[in-house]
């Protein structure tokens, strides 16, 4: 929980590509570990935390993939 909250409070600006990849992998690992706890407890605060981490992970991955040219 503490690691997830620390990850959530981190800033995403001025990250290199390798930092973004590492952050995305860390977010995935945090989400999966929280999900295992959530399966046992069904605590709604854990679900909210997973949703916030997922949103942050999506922003990181969107930046990694870049915008397609139309």
Buried (B, 14 or more C-beta within 10 A) or exposed (E): EEEBEEBBEEEEEEBEEEEBBEBBEBBBEBBEEBEEEBEEEEEEEBEEBBEBBEEBBEBBBEBEEEEEEE
